[in-house]
Amino acid sequence: MTDNKDEPGDKIHFVYEDPQFSSRSSAAYALRRLGNAFVRHRFSDDELTSLANWATSTAQKLERSEPRSRPSDYFERRYSDPRPVDGSEVIAFSDRTFSGPANPMGVEVEIKRDGETVVGRVIFGAAFESAPGRTHGGAVSALVDDTMGYLMIVLGEAAYTARLEVDYRGGVPIDVPVWFQAWVSKRDGRKLVVNLTVSPDNGGVPDRSADPLITAEGLFIIPSASSS
């Protein structure tokens, strides 16, 4: 676990450090911006051909580089590290699916510990649009599951998703912040019930006075000793 910023509320808790975190995150952000711009705008055939040639040649070059893989001790270490400091941002892998800042196919998201809950500020770009101006429900559901998973890291619980129910009460907008918050509402032996809401933004904070856009409930199971 590493905290690499000066103020307590601005610290980052890494389950796994990435020595290239800054440069890989910057490159991934540029690629996410490129992907959203590609979906959002129209281009000439010549521009598209040029872009395809550049992307193909760049991919071929990167594919010749040293491969990266998940650490073999992921399941053992993920819940053996100290819990994140309250107020700190939490990152499991820099290129974590959907939420990793170094993942070029992810979403703009920052998830922090808030007491015994997690709060995430999320912006879905044009690449995730379905109905006009609205985020695809599958993308929302993926971030719901991911946010609940981060709650397990914050609580130090070795629990995994067994069931997930998502209630789409309103459309989640594209290109503006929304707020995810997840917490454990019930414990029963190895079973944890997690609830989550998605709220609109109100000047940089969640709008708790508004009806939630999404509500969700997940069942998380702590593996038995015989199955771990």
Helices and strands as residue ranges (DSSP letters): G 8-10, E 12-14, H 21-40, H 45-63, H 74-77, E 89-91, E 108-114, E 117-123, G 126-128, H 137-155, E 160-168, E 178-188, E 191-200, E 214-221
